[in-house]
Amino acid sequence: MAPLGRACLLFRSWLAVGLSMLGCGLPAVVLTVAGAGKDVSGSRPNILLLLADDLGIGDIGCYGNDTIRTPNIDRLAADGVRLTQHLAAASLCTPSRAAFLTGRYPLRSGMVSSHGNRVLQWAGVAGGLPTNETTFAKILQGQGYATGLVGKWHLGVSCESSGDHCHHPLNHGFDHYYGMPFTMMGDCAQWALSEKRAALQRRLNVYALCMALVALTLAAGKYAGLFPVSWAPVLCAAAAALLCFALSHFLGPLIVLADCFLMRNHGVTEQPMNFGTSASLFLREVWSFVGRNKQRPFLLFVSFLHTHIPLVTTEDFLGSSVHGLYGDNVQEMDWMVGQILDTLEREGLANNTLVYFASDHGGSLESQQGGHQYGGWNGIYKGGKGMAGWEGGIRVPGIFRWPGVLPAGRVVSEPTSLMDVFPTVVRLGGGEVPRDRVIDGRDLLPLLLGTAPHSEHEFLLHYCETFLHAARWHQRDRGAVWKVHYVTPIFHPEGAGACYGTLACPCSGQGVARHDPPLLFDLSRDPSEAHALTPDTEPAFHQVLERVAWAVEDHRRTLSPVALQLDGYRNRWSAWLQPCCGPFPLCWCDREKGGGRQTPPDRDL
């Protein structure tokens, strides 16, 4: 080391010792001798969380894609730490986001179902993130942080009336909310890929047909004298048939479209949404939040509507990629990421802001129409959205950047989870992780800084609804990552790796295969899960299965009974719970008054 370097290091060490003897301490970051590590707990940086929707890990340049341009996300990775085994706690939106915000498996909070309704189906339902759950936003809010959420929520709105907002972001630790409380869906743009409209219409048409048959049967029986009946039940059945038919063709689509709306804090501002302006509205909201709160620590969660179908993309980006509408949508989101990062630079906040980018789960393989793929690419990983066990549904991009603190260009291949964001940001913000409940996330800072060689996760469980589909064991002494599959979805015979004919594979019933003995893979050698191991090919086969089974039983002993928020009446639409900017069903307003049509700064294509 050069004499000047040794002198600087010696001075820094003396300074640290001297300040500690005086009872001062170094603000924000405590430096250790010879750069052995940094203790940044309680340093209170700004925290910016960027979460994509349905983005595949193979859709980003820094994860191997060389045909979709993502220069801003790639720049984030080059300047920070990239995680290669980052895992969602669920392979669908609602449970994954609940786990992200609380640091807990969604089964613990009841944010799962047991019979197929795997996400919140409507905005006007009673289910949602329970009020007794603690989010990282609530803890940081108590530590003096300004907290904001811009974008998608999908964790419920109200419980008993449309105005109680018990599940609303403002009731879960966010000071400010602007965005879509429900979720993007094909119905919002009257797309061919419809999650709800088609099913609702089919159901109502069946009801209409049944009531029509009842009316005809009663009328025929009366005329034939087969049984005495008055005209009243005949007319009632006929009226019910006409009502169901009317609901199917007129009110049904209105109810579905009413879920595509924007909210500012507690008020509905745009219903239905104008998707041509939503991207610029969200960016404007980010700029405003950062500008208002730049003099104090803030937590800002930007939850993109990209890249969920119907892949609404502004005109400037249409045709910008070689992968059709999906690629265009990814490139627009990357541009939005760049705009947000540039905002931090302009305000002089980049060096004091921890930035995190991820996706809520893997890309959707079933989003196909007319031979076109509208879902993401999960790279070498098998499966996709909705498949709890296969890597393609749960392995997601994970990037952290904090200039001057986290090492630039570092790659971490240890198992990590979206649930780990909870304890990480709580400790950075000076808060304490709750001790009255099980927290499944682990503080990532030692791993990100390079002061810990391994992830704290020895085992991770992969649920599909309430059903355990798979489990992972990180056997550190061997450097192996074992994956045990107890249940897997049955793929469509004409397309390996997807359950075509539905928008998500089932979790139970006839659509899954149960494995006895379970399937076993070594992800450290076979990340694509292409070759299941057997006792003949893996000497430790039985020992691994026994060790994982023990861990599963140990985990189950930590579970407590909770009400399932996605089951039964909690996930059935109720007119009195429907958020509406006027008397229902007159849910039609534009209180933004075209404000979203303001053009953000010019993009660099």
C-alpha positions in Angstrom: 0.0 0.0 0.0 1.3 3.5 -0.8 2.4 5.7 2.1 -0.4 8.1 1.5 -3.0 5.3 1.5 -1.5 3.9 4.8 -1.7 7.4 6.3 -5.3 7.8 5.3 -6.3 4.4 6.7 -4.5 5.1 10.0 -6.1 8.5 10.3 -9.6 7.0 9.6 -9.0 4.3 12.3 -7.8 6.9 14.8 -10.8 9.1 14.0 -13.2 6.2 14.6 -11.5 5.3 17.9 -11.3 8.9 19.1 -15.0 9.6 18.3 -16.1 6.4 20.1 -14.1 7.4 23.2 -15.7 10.8 23.2 -19.1 9.1 22.9 -19.8 10.6 19.5 -19.8 7.8 17.0 -19.7 8.1 13.2 -23.0 9.2 11.7 -24.8 7.0 9.2 -21.9 4.5 8.6 -19.4 3.1 11.1 -16.2 2.2 9.3 -13.9 -0.6 10.5 -10.2 -1.0 10.1 -8.9 -2.2 6.7 -12.5 -2.0 5.3 -13.5 -5.3 6.9 -17.1 -4.3 6.8 -19.7 -1.6 7.5 -22.4 -1.5 10.1 -25.2 0.5 8.5 -28.1 -0.5 10.8 -30.0 2.5 11.8 -28.3 4.7 9.2 -31.7 5.9 8.0 -31.2 6.2 4.3 -34.0 7.0 1.9 -35.5 3.7 0.6 -36.9 3.3 -2.9 -38.6 0.0 -3.7 -39.4 -0.8 -7.4 -41.6 -3.8 -8.0 -42.6 -5.1 -11.4 -45.7 -7.2 -12.1 -45.3 -10.6 -13.8 -41.9 -9.8 -15.1 -39.8 -12.8 -16.1 -36.2 -13.1 -14.8 -35.1 -13.7 -18.4 -36.5 -10.4 -19.7 -33.7 -8.2 -18.4 -30.3 -7.7 -19.9 -28.2 -8.1 -16.7 -29.9 -11.6 -16.3 -29.0 -12.7 -19.8 -31.4 -11.2 -22.2 -29.7 -9.7 -25.2 -32.8 -8.8 -27.3 -34.9 -6.6 -25.0 -33.2 -3.3 -24.1 -33.2 -2.6 -20.3 -30.3 -0.2 -19.9 -31.6 1.5 -16.8 -32.2 -1.7 -14.8 -28.8 -3.0 -16.1 -27.2 0.2 -14.9 -28.8 -0.3 -11.5 -27.2 -3.8 -11.3 -23.8 -2.6 -12.5 -23.8 0.0 -9.7 -25.0 -2.4 -7.0 -25.6 -6.0 -6.0 -27.4 -8.5 -8.2 -29.1 -11.5 -6.6 -29.3 -14.7 -8.8 -31.4 -16.9 -6.4 -33.9 -14.3 -5.3 -37.3 -15.9 -4.6 -40.9 -14.8 -4.3 -42.9 -16.3 -1.4 -45.7 -17.1 -3.8 -46.1 -17.3 -7.6 -49.2 -15.0 -7.8 -49.7 -11.3 -7.0 -51.8 -11.1 -3.8 -50.0 -13.6 -1.6 -46.5 -12.6 -2.9 -47.1 -8.9 -2.2 -48.5 -9.7 1.3 -45.3 -11.6 2.1 -43.2 -8.8 0.7 -44.8 -6.2 2.9 -44.9 -8.2 6.1 -41.8 -10.5 5.8 -44.0 -13.5 6.5 -45.2 -16.4 4.4 -48.7 -15.5 3.2 -50.2 -18.5 4.9 -49.4 -16.9 8.2 -51.5 -13.8 7.4 -54.3 -15.8 5.7 -53.5 -14.2 2.4 -54.1 -17.5 0.6 -57.1 -19.6 -0.5 -57.9 -23.3 -0.3 -60.1 -23.8 -3.3 -58.8 -21.9 -6.4 -59.4 -18.2 -5.7 -55.7 -17.6 -5.4 -55.8 -13.8 -5.6 -58.4 -11.1 -4.6 -60.9 -11.4 -7.4 -62.6 -8.0 -7.1 -62.0 -4.6 -5.6 -65.4 -4.9 -3.9 -64.6 -7.8 -1.6 -64.2 -8.0 2.2 -60.9 -9.8 2.1 -57.5 -8.2 2.3 -54.3 -7.8 4.3 -55.5 -8.1 7.9 -55.3 -5.0 10.1 -53.2 -6.9 12.7 -50.4 -7.5 10.2 -47.4 -5.1 10.4 -45.8 -3.8 7.2 -42.3 -2.3 6.9 -44.1 0.9 6.0 -45.9 1.0 9.3 -42.7 0.5 11.3 -40.7 3.2 9.3 -43.7 5.6 9.6 -43.3 5.2 13.4 -39.6 6.1 13.0 -40.3 9.4 11.3 -40.1 8.3 7.7 -42.4 9.8 5.1 -44.0 6.8 3.5 -45.6 6.6 0.0 -47.0 4.0 -2.4 -47.4 4.7 -6.1 -49.0 2.1 -8.3 -50.6 -1.3 -7.8 -51.8 -2.6 -4.4 -54.1 -5.7 -4.8 -54.3 -6.3 -1.1 -57.9 -5.3 -0.5 -59.7 -2.0 0.2 -62.6 -2.3 2.6 -64.2 -4.7 5.1 -67.8 -3.9 5.8 -68.6 -0.8 3.8 -67.1 0.9 0.7 -65.7 3.7 2.9 -64.2 1.9 5.9 -60.9 1.3 3.9 -59.7 -1.2 6.5 -57.3 -2.9 4.0 -56.3 0.4 2.3 -52.5 1.3 2.0 -53.2 4.3 4.3 -54.2 1.8 7.0 -51.0 -0.1 6.6 -48.4 2.5 7.2 -48.4 4.6 4.0 -48.9 8.4 4.5 -49.7 8.8 0.8 -51.2 6.6 -1.8 -51.8 7.1 -5.5 -52.5 4.3 -7.9 -54.6 1.2 -8.7 -55.9 -0.5 -5.6 -56.9 -3.6 -7.5 -54.8 -5.0 -10.4 -54.4 -4.8 -14.1 -56.4 -7.4 -16.1 -57.3 -8.0 -19.7 -60.8 -6.8 -18.9 -59.6 -3.3 -18.2 -58.9 -2.9 -21.9 -61.6 -5.3 -23.1 -58.8 -7.6 -24.3 -59.4 -11.1 -25.7 -57.5 -12.5 -22.7 -60.2 -11.9 -20.1 -59.7 -12.9 -16.5 -63.2 -12.1 -15.2 -65.6 -10.8 -17.9 -65.9 -14.0 -19.8 -66.3 -16.2 -16.7 -68.9 -13.8 -15.2 -70.9 -13.8 -18.4 -70.7 -17.6 -18.8 -72.0 -18.0 -15.2 -74.8 -15.5 -15.7 -75.8 -17.0 -19.0 -76.0 -20.5 -17.3 -78.2 -19.0 -14.6 -80.4 -17.3 -17.3 -80.7 -20.6 -19.2 -81.6 -22.5 -16.0 -84.3 -20.0 -15.0 -85.7 -20.0 -18.6 -86.0 -23.8 -18.5 -87.7 -23.6 -15.1 -90.2 -21.1 -16.6 -90.9 -23.2 -19.7 -91.3 -26.4 -17.6 -93.8 -24.7 -15.3 -95.7 -23.2 -18.2 -95.8 -26.5 -20.1 -96.9 -28.4 -16.9 -99.7 -25.9 -16.3 -101.0 -26.1 -19.9 -100.8 -29.9 -19.9 -102.4 -30.2 -16.5 -99.6 -32.2 -15.2 -99.5 -30.3 -11.9 -101.4 -27.3 -10.6 -99.4 -24.1 -10.6 -100.3 -20.4 -10.7 -98.7 -18.0 -13.1 -96.7 -16.2 -10.4 -93.8 -18.7 -10.2 -93.8 -18.9 -14.0 -93.5 -15.1 -14.3 -90.9 -15.0 -11.5 -88.7 -17.6 -13.2 -89.0 -15.8 -16.5 -88.1 -12.5 -14.9 -85.1 -14.0 -13.2 -83.9 -15.4 -16.6 -84.3 -11.9 -18.2 -82.5 -10.3 -15.2 -79.5 -12.7 -15.5 -79.4 -12.1 -19.2 -79.4 -8.4 -18.7 -76.7 -8.6 -16.0 -74.5 -10.8 -18.3 -74.6 -8.4 -21.3 -74.9 -5.0 -19.7 -74.3 -4.7 -15.9 -71.7 -7.5 -15.7 -69.1 -5.8 -18.0 -69.7 -2.5 -16.1 -68.9 -4.2 -12.8 -65.7 -5.6 -14.2 -64.7 -2.3 -15.8 -65.4 -0.5 -12.5 -62.4 -2.4 -10.9 -60.1 -0.6 -13.3 -59.7 2.7 -11.4 -57.2 5.1 -9.8 -57.3 6.3 -6.2 -55.6 9.2 -4.5 -55.5 8.5 -0.8 -59.1 7.7 0.1 -60.7 9.2 -3.0 -61.4 7.6 -6.4 -60.0 10.0 -9.0 -60.4 8.2 -12.4 -62.9 5.4 -13.1 -62.4 3.7 -15.5 -58.7 4.4 -15.9 -57.3 6.2 -19.0 -54.4 3.9 -19.6 -52.8 6.3 -22.1 -51.9 8.6 -19.3 -51.3 6.3 -16.3 -47.5 6.0 -16.8 -47.0 9.7 -16.9 -49.4 10.2 -13.9 -47.4 7.7 -11.9 -44.1 9.4 -12.8 -45.5 12.8 -11.9 -46.6 11.4 -8.5 -43.1 10.0 -7.9 -41.5 13.4 -8.7 -43.9 15.2 -6.4 -43.4 12.8 -3.5 -39.6 13.0 -3.7 -39.7 16.8 -4.0 -42.0 17.2 -1.0 -39.9 14.8 1.2 -36.3 15.3 0.2 -35.5 17.1 3.4 -36.4 14.0 5.6 -35.9 10.3 5.2 -38.5 8.7 3.0 -39.7 5.2 2.0 -41.3 5.2 -1.5 -42.7 2.0 -2.9 -43.3 2.2 -6.7 -45.4 -0.8 -7.8 -45.5 -0.9 -11.6 -48.5 -2.0 -13.6 -46.0 -3.3 -16.2 -45.8 -6.1 -17.4 -49.2 -7.6 -16.6 -51.7 -8.1 -19.4 -53.2 -6.2 -21.2 -49.7 -4.7 -21.6 -50.9 -1.2 -21.9 -48.0 0.7 -23.6 -47.9 4.3 -24.6 -47.5 5.2 -28.3 -43.9 6.2 -28.0 -42.9 2.7 -27.2 -45.1 0.7 -29.5 -43.0 -1.2 -31.9 -39.8 -0.4 -30.1 -38.8 -4.0 -29.4 -38.3 -7.2 -31.4 -40.6 -9.1 -29.0 -43.9 -7.5 -29.9 -46.2 -5.8 -27.3 -44.6 -7.6 -24.3 -41.1 -6.4 -25.2 -42.5 -2.9 -25.8 -44.0 -2.9 -22.3 -40.8 -4.1 -20.7 -38.8 -1.3 -22.4 -41.3 1.3 -21.3 -41.0 0.1 -17.7 -37.2 0.3 -18.0 -37.5 3.9 -19.2 -39.7 4.7 -16.2 -37.1 3.2 -13.9 -34.5 5.5 -15.6 -36.8 8.5 -15.0 -37.1 7.7 -11.3 -33.4 7.2 -10.9 -32.7 10.5 -12.7 -35.0 12.1 -10.2 -32.8 11.0 -7.3 -29.8 12.4 -9.2 -31.4 15.8 -9.8 -32.4 16.1 -6.2 -28.9 15.1 -4.9 -30.4 12.0 -3.2 -28.8 9.1 -5.1 -25.9 8.5 -2.6 -28.3 8.5 0.4 -30.9 6.2 -1.1 -31.1 2.4 -1.1 -32.8 1.3 -4.3 -34.3 -2.1 -4.8 -35.8 -3.6 -7.9 -37.6 -7.0 -8.3 -40.7 -8.7 -9.7 -43.5 -10.0 -7.6 -43.2 -13.5 -9.3 -42.2 -15.1 -12.6 -43.6 -14.4 -16.1 -46.9 -15.9 -17.2 -46.6 -18.8 -19.7 -50.3 -19.1 -20.1 -50.8 -15.6 -21.4 -51.2 -16.6 -25.1 -53.7 -15.7 -27.7 -53.7 -16.6 -31.4 -50.2 -18.0 -31.3 -48.8 -14.9 -29.7 -47.0 -14.9 -26.3 -48.1 -12.0 -24.1 -46.3 -13.2 -20.9 -42.7 -13.0 -19.8 -39.7 -15.3 -20.3 -38.2 -17.1 -17.3 -34.9 -17.9 -18.9 -33.5 -21.4 -18.2 -36.0 -21.9 -15.3 -38.9 -24.3 -15.6 -42.5 -23.2 -15.2 -43.9 -19.8 -14.6 -46.6 -17.6 -12.9 -49.0 -19.6 -10.8 -46.7 -22.6 -10.3 -45.6 -22.6 -6.7 -42.7 -25.1 -6.9 -41.0 -24.7 -10.3 -38.3 -22.1 -10.3 -39.8 -20.1 -13.2 -42.7 -19.0 -11.1 -40.7 -17.9 -8.1 -37.1 -17.0 -9.1 -37.1 -13.3 -9.9 -34.7 -10.5 -10.5 -33.4 -8.9 -7.3 -31.1 -5.8 -7.4 -29.9 -3.5 -4.6 -28.0 -0.2 -5.1 -26.6 2.1 -2.5 -23.6 4.1 -3.8 -20.6 4.2 -1.5 -22.0 1.5 0.8 -22.9 -1.6 -1.3 -20.1 -2.8 -3.5 -20.8 -2.1 -7.2 -21.0 -5.1 -9.5 -21.3 -7.7 -6.7 -23.2 -10.9 -7.5 -24.8 -13.0 -4.8 -25.9 -16.5 -5.6 -27.2 -17.5 -2.2 -30.9 -18.2 -1.6 -32.7 -15.0 -0.7 -36.4 -14.0 -0.6 -38.6 -11.0 -1.2 -39.6 -11.4 2.5 -36.0 -10.4 3.4 -36.8 -6.8 2.4 -38.9 -6.4 5.5 -36.2 -6.9 8.2 -33.6 -5.2 6.0 -35.3 -1.9 5.6 -36.7 -2.0 9.1 -33.3 -2.2 10.6 -31.9 0.4 8.2 -34.6 2.8 9.3 -33.8 2.4 13.0 -36.9 0.2 13.7 -37.2 -3.1 15.4 -38.5 -6.3 13.8 -41.6 -7.4 15.7 -41.1 -10.1 18.3 -44.7 -11.0 18.8 -44.9 -13.0 15.6 -42.8 -15.2 13.3 -40.9 -13.2 10.8 -39.7 -15.4 7.9 -37.5 -12.8 6.2 -33.8 -12.4 7.1 -31.7 -9.2 7.2 -29.8 -9.1 3.9 -27.3 -6.4 4.7 -24.4 -8.7 5.8 -24.9 -10.7 2.6 -25.1 -7.5 0.4 -22.0 -6.0 2.1 -20.0 -9.2 1.8 -19.5 -9.5 5.5 -21.4 -12.8 5.6 -20.5 -15.7 3.4 -23.9 -17.3 3.3 -27.6 -16.5 3.4 -29.4 -17.1 6.7 -32.0 -19.2 4.9 -31.3 -22.8 5.3 -34.8 -23.9 4.3 -37.5 -22.1 2.2 -41.0 -23.4 1.6 -43.0 -23.0 -1.6 -46.7 -23.0 -1.1 -49.5 -23.0 -3.7 -52.6 -21.7 -1.8 -52.6 -23.7 1.5 -50.8 -26.7 -0.1 -47.1 -27.2 0.3 -45.7 -28.0 -3.2 -42.0 -27.9 -2.7 -39.2 -27.1 -0.3 -35.6 -26.0 -0.7 -32.6 -26.9 1.5 -29.3 -24.9 1.3 -26.8 -27.5 2.5 -23.9 -25.0 3.1 -21.2 -27.5 3.9 -21.6 -29.1 0.5 -22.5 -26.0 -1.4 -25.7 -27.8 -2.6 -29.2 -26.3 -3.0 -31.6 -29.2 -2.9 -35.2 -28.8 -4.2 -37.9 -31.3 -3.2 -41.2 -31.4 -5.1 -44.1 -33.0 -3.4 -46.7 -31.8 -5.9 -46.4 -30.4 -9.4 -49.0 -29.1 -11.9 -49.8 -31.3 -14.9 -48.7 -29.5 -18.0 -50.8 -29.4 -21.2 -49.6 -32.2 -23.5 -49.2 -29.9 -26.5 -46.9 -27.4 -24.7 -44.4 -28.6 -22.2 -44.1 -26.2 -19.2 -47.6 -24.6 -19.1 -51.2 -25.3 -18.3 -52.9 -23.9 -21.4 -56.6 -23.2 -21.3 -56.3 -21.4 -18.0 -54.5 -18.4 -16.8 -52.8 -20.3 -13.9 -52.1 -23.9 -13.1 -54.2 -25.4 -10.3 -52.8 -26.1 -6.8 -54.8 -29.3 -6.1 -57.3 -31.8 -7.5 -57.1 -33.5 -10.9 -54.8 -30.9 -12.3 -51.8 -31.8 -10.2 -49.5 -34.8 -9.8 -48.5 -36.0 -6.3 -45.0 -37.6 -6.1 -44.1 -40.5 -3.7 -41.2 -40.5 -3.4 -40.9 -36.7 -4.0 -38.9 -35.4 -7.0 -35.4 -34.3 -6.0 -33.2 -31.8 -7.8 -29.8 -30.3 -7.0 -30.2 -26.7 -8.2 -26.5 -26.0 -7.8 -25.9 -28.4 -10.7 -29.3 -28.4 -12.4 -30.9 -25.0 -12.0 -33.3 -25.9 -14.9 -34.7 -28.8 -12.9 -34.3 -31.0 -16.0 -33.1 -34.2 -14.4 -34.8 -35.6 -11.3 -32.4 -37.5 -9.0 -32.9 -41.0 -7.9 -31.3 -43.3 -5.2 -29.2 -44.7 -8.0 -27.9 -41.3 -9.2 -27.6 -39.5 -5.8 -26.2 -41.5 -2.8 -27.7 -38.9 -0.4 -31.2 -39.2 -1.9 -32.9 -40.6 1.2 -30.9 -38.5 3.7 -31.9 -35.3 1.8 -35.6 -36.2 1.8 -35.5 -37.0 5.5 -33.7 -33.8 6.4 -36.2 -31.7 4.4 -39.2 -33.6 5.8 -37.9 -32.8 9.3 -37.6 -29.1 8.4 -41.2 -29.1 7.0 -42.6 -30.5 10.2 -40.6 -28.0 12.2 -42.0 -25.2 10.1 -45.6 -26.5 10.5 -45.3 -26.3 14.2 -44.9 -22.6 13.9 -48.2 -22.1 12.0 -51.3 -20.8 13.8 -54.9 -21.0 12.5 -56.0 -17.8 10.7 -59.0 -16.7 8.7 -58.3 -17.2 5.0 -58.8 -13.9 3.3 -59.2 -15.3 -0.2 -61.9 -17.9 0.6 -65.7 -17.8 0.8 -67.6 -14.6 1.3 -64.3 -12.6 1.8 -63.5 -13.0 -1.9 -67.1 -12.6 -3.3 -68.1 -9.4 -4.9 -70.6 -7.2 -2.9 -72.2 -4.0 -4.3 -71.8 -2.2 -1.0 -68.1 -2.7 -1.0 -67.4 -1.6 -4.6 -65.2 1.6 -4.6 -67.1 4.0 -6.8 -66.8 7.8 -7.5 -70.6 8.1 -7.8 -73.7 6.3 -6.8 -73.3 2.7 -7.8 -73.3 1.6 -10.6 -72.6 5.1 -12.0 -68.8 4.7 -11.4 -67.6 7.1 -14.1 -65.3 10.0 -13.4 -62.1 11.8 -14.4 -60.9 14.0 -11.6 -57.4 14.1 -12.9 -58.8 16.3 -15.7 -56.2 15.3 -18.2 -53.3 15.9 -15.8 -51.7 12.7 -16.8 -51.2 13.9 -20.3 -48.3 16.0 -19.3 -45.2 14.6 -21.0 -42.3 13.5 -18.8 -38.8 14.6 -19.9 -37.6 13.2 -23.2 -36.5 9.6 -23.1 -33.3 8.3 -24.6 -34.1 5.4 -26.8 
